[in-house]
Amino acid sequence: MTFAKGRGYLAIPGPSVMPEEVLRAMHRTAPNIYEGDLVEMVAGMIPDLRRVARTEGHVAIYISNGHGAWEAALSNVLAPGETMLVLATGRFGHGWADMARGLGIELQVLDFGLRDPIDLDQLETTLRADTAHKIRAITVTHVDTATSRRNDVAAVSALRDAVGHPALVMADCIASLACDRFEMDDWGADVMVGASQKGLMVPPGLGFVFFNDRAALQRAGMERVSRYWDWVPRSQPQFFYNYFGGTAPTHHLFGLRAALDMLMAEGMEAVWARHAGLARAIWAACDAWGREGALKLNINDPGARSHAVTAAGLPTPMGTRLRDWVEAHAGLTLGIGLGMAEPGSPEYHGYFRMGHMGHIDATMVLGMLGAVDAGLKALDIPHGQDALGAATKVIAASV
Ligand SMILES: *Cc1c(COP(=O)(O)O)cnc(C)c1O
């Protein structure tokens, strides 16, 4: 028999669960793209996007996934042959770096591995050694979706300022935006990239690049920027089509409007607190499972864990077997272990991830934990008891 016939739960780190409000907003006939509702709605969305990102800066929207937002951001501030410093704490720092490589940008990479934080001493040494100021930008992944490490973007900017280095700080918030607290202006990020399909609860297809005046100045000094990626017309549109460099992503925009309404009604502080509390419940369950068992969270320091995604390990191949079990028997889809081991290697099957970004509540998270608990039992994977009790205790104590 199977218990998987119900409303399936996609608990992977993006795309995330879509709210009914978003689905309903998208279910409509095609709108006029020259005047009327759509045109008025988009102008009103820009201030709300800024509120989500905590910036007074500018925003350019692209019809793209996160990779497109990565390329868009790089294209505006780094010319071929210029140098970018990459701070990698998992897979996604290398992903952004690879987009830069494709644009002919020179790379300097500080790789801190899959479990360790950014070493600020190493960063300081690197910036001080760059007396000619060849490094034009520093990229940092706010939340690395593979390792579930959350990096201290404010510390990177503060160090850059303390050293007196002019490089832009560019943050990848694709996983974390509207899940983990991010204060673009206060934390000194000059450029930030996001995408629609994670904390913003909209299908994949919209990329966002937020940037401040410092970054705009660096853009102004570029010899050329590809017309399509250029953030100038998109952020200061003369005509409606300038926002999107062509036809607007009509239905995604209606979905995004609904999602922003939900975020604004809840309030960003409350959104972040909800994600933080649900993440703590997940960690409490994982700690309980791990106490007499083999389940291990990837990031030891709770202060450096994402509130949007949790990476965990089991003795191989139990990561894959657990994922298969909960999908087949409980209607729960967990994320694969990404970047922790080579696909195809035996170790690859020792990891999995829980996505908890966006439209999630305590019932969903406790359901996910319950399904994982059942899977551990069904597969005879050694695990500590009362993980659900540990999680419900966190929920009960947090309200
Ligand atoms: C998902 C993600 C990306 C890539 O986004 P795509 O939409 O898959 O191109 C980049 N960075 C981070 C941190 C992500 O979580």
The ligand as a Gaussian input file, in Angstrom:
#p B3LYP/6-31G(d) Opt

LIG

0 1
 C       18.964000      28.082000      -6.972000
 C       20.205000      28.862000      -6.815000
 C       20.927000      29.351000      -7.912000
 C       20.586000      29.008000      -9.338000
 O       19.328000      29.362000      -9.708000
 P       18.695000      28.733000     -11.045000
 O       17.341000      29.322000     -11.080000
 O       18.704000      27.249000     -10.864000
 O       19.539000      29.146000     -12.185000
 C       22.020000      30.146000      -7.677000
 N       22.419000      30.426000      -6.426000
 C       21.789000      29.954000      -5.353000
 C       22.279000      30.312000      -3.986000
 C       20.662000      29.151000      -5.512000
 O       20.022000      28.667000      -4.435000

